[in-house]
Amino acid sequence: MPVTLKNLLAWLGALWIAFEFFWYEQFKLTGPTLVFERLSDWSGIPEQPFRLFVASLEIAAGILVLVPVTQGLGALFAMGIMAGAIMFHLFTPLGVDPYGDGGQLFKEACFTFVVAGIVVAFRRDYLGALANIVLQRFGFGPLFKI
């Protein structure tokens, strides 16, 4: 990858996504959290499997955004995770400010969603190439012009 403003911004975004996900793993992997306890009470899903499932998704996305060829895929994955987080904050009893800190967690989810969208936009050529490889594996012709 040549050093361009686009690549620099994509890497900065990828580093933010990875940092954001990996930072919060210390809480998700070590024990119950207020967020997952509230979501568990609301949904009936046991807290620990719910928390560890989300942690595993975030770890996978965090690793994918750090690999150049899968950076776009990881960012797309991160957008999905953050869309889920945003929806849980908005449409469940969790609310946007569960910790009484001005909604910091919600704001970070929104910011990370936007950053991931920017990385996806900058890496759309890689996503198209990856999609074409997968399509060709299943006997279809290339769908995306690269």
C-alpha positions as CSV (number, residue, x, y, z in Angstrom):
1,M,0.0,0.0,0.0
2,P,1.5,3.3,-1.0
3,V,1.6,6.1,1.6
4,T,-1.3,8.3,0.8
5,L,-3.7,10.4,3.0
6,K,-6.4,7.8,2.3
7,N,-4.2,4.9,3.5
8,L,-3.0,6.9,6.5
9,L,-6.6,7.7,7.6
10,A,-7.7,4.1,7.0
11,W,-4.9,2.9,9.3
12,L,-5.7,5.5,11.9
13,G,-9.3,4.4,11.8
14,A,-8.3,0.7,12.0
15,L,-6.0,1.4,15.0
16,W,-8.9,3.3,16.7
17,I,-11.3,0.3,16.2
18,A,-8.7,-2.2,17.4
19,F,-7.9,-0.1,20.4
20,E,-11.5,0.5,21.3
21,F,-12.4,-3.2,21.1
22,F,-9.3,-4.5,22.8
23,W,-9.5,-1.9,25.6
24,Y,-13.0,-3.0,26.6
25,E,-12.1,-6.7,26.5
26,Q,-10.4,-6.3,30.0
27,F,-13.9,-5.7,31.4
28,K,-15.8,-8.2,29.2
29,L,-13.4,-11.1,29.8
30,T,-12.9,-10.7,33.6
31,G,-16.4,-10.7,34.9
32,P,-19.9,-9.4,34.9
33,T,-20.5,-5.8,33.8
34,L,-23.5,-3.5,34.5
35,V,-24.3,-3.3,30.7
36,F,-24.5,-7.1,30.3
37,E,-26.3,-7.6,33.6
38,R,-29.0,-5.1,32.5
39,L,-29.2,-6.7,29.0
40,S,-29.4,-10.1,30.5
41,D,-32.2,-9.1,32.9
42,W,-34.1,-7.6,30.0
43,S,-33.5,-10.3,27.4
44,G,-33.3,-13.4,29.6
45,I,-30.1,-14.4,27.9
46,P,-27.5,-15.5,30.6
47,E,-25.0,-12.7,31.2
48,Q,-21.8,-14.6,30.9
49,P,-22.4,-16.3,27.5
50,F,-23.8,-13.1,26.1
51,R,-20.8,-11.0,27.3
52,L,-18.2,-13.6,26.1
53,F,-20.0,-13.9,22.7
54,V,-19.8,-10.1,22.2
55,A,-16.2,-10.1,23.4
56,S,-15.3,-12.8,20.8
57,L,-16.9,-10.9,18.0
58,E,-15.0,-7.7,19.0
59,I,-11.7,-9.6,19.2
60,A,-12.2,-11.1,15.7
61,A,-13.1,-7.6,14.3
62,G,-10.1,-6.1,16.1
63,I,-7.7,-8.6,14.5
64,L,-9.3,-8.3,11.1
65,V,-8.8,-4.5,10.9
66,L,-5.1,-4.9,11.7
67,V,-4.4,-7.2,8.8
68,P,-4.1,-5.1,5.6
69,V,-6.0,-7.5,3.3
70,T,-8.9,-7.9,5.7
71,Q,-9.0,-4.3,7.0
72,G,-12.2,-3.5,5.1
73,L,-13.9,-6.7,6.2
74,G,-12.9,-6.1,9.8
75,A,-14.3,-2.5,9.6
76,L,-17.5,-3.8,8.1
77,F,-17.7,-6.3,10.9
78,A,-17.0,-3.5,13.4
79,M,-19.9,-1.5,11.9
80,G,-22.2,-4.4,12.5
81,I,-21.1,-4.8,16.1
82,M,-21.4,-1.1,16.8
83,A,-24.8,-0.9,15.1
84,G,-25.9,-3.6,17.6
85,A,-24.5,-1.7,20.5
86,I,-26.2,1.5,19.4
87,M,-29.5,-0.3,19.0
88,F,-29.2,-1.9,22.5
89,H,-28.5,1.6,24.0
90,L,-31.4,3.2,22.2
91,F,-34.1,0.5,22.3
92,T,-33.6,-1.4,25.6
93,P,-33.8,-0.4,29.2
94,L,-29.9,-0.1,29.1
95,G,-30.3,3.5,27.9
96,V,-27.6,5.8,26.5
97,D,-26.1,6.6,29.9
98,P,-26.0,3.4,32.0
99,Y,-23.0,4.5,34.0
100,G,-24.1,8.1,34.7
101,D,-21.0,9.5,32.9
102,G,-22.8,11.5,30.2
103,G,-23.2,8.5,27.9
104,Q,-19.5,7.9,27.2
105,L,-20.0,4.3,26.1
106,F,-22.8,5.3,23.7
107,K,-20.8,8.1,22.3
108,E,-17.8,5.8,21.7
109,A,-20.1,3.3,20.0
110,C,-21.4,6.0,17.6
111,F,-17.9,7.4,16.9
112,T,-16.5,3.9,16.3
113,F,-19.4,3.1,13.9
114,V,-18.6,6.3,11.9
115,V,-14.8,5.5,11.9
116,A,-15.5,2.0,10.7
117,G,-17.7,3.4,7.9
118,I,-14.8,5.6,6.8
119,V,-12.4,2.6,6.8
120,V,-15.0,0.6,4.8
121,A,-15.2,3.4,2.2
122,F,-11.5,3.7,1.9
123,R,-11.1,-0.1,1.6
124,R,-14.0,-0.8,-0.7
125,D,-11.6,-2.0,-3.5
126,Y,-10.3,-4.7,-1.1
127,L,-13.9,-5.6,-0.1
128,G,-14.8,-5.9,-3.8
129,A,-11.8,-8.1,-4.6
130,L,-12.6,-10.3,-1.6
131,A,-16.2,-10.6,-2.6
132,N,-15.1,-11.6,-6.1
133,I,-12.8,-14.3,-4.8
134,V,-15.6,-15.7,-2.7
135,L,-18.1,-15.6,-5.6
136,Q,-15.6,-17.3,-7.9
137,R,-15.1,-20.1,-5.3
138,F,-18.9,-20.8,-5.6
139,G,-18.8,-20.8,-9.4
140,F,-20.0,-17.2,-10.0
141,G,-18.3,-14.6,-12.1
142,P,-16.9,-11.5,-10.7
143,L,-19.6,-9.1,-9.5
144,F,-17.4,-6.1,-8.6
145,K,-15.2,-4.2,-11.1
146,I,-11.9,-3.5,-9.4
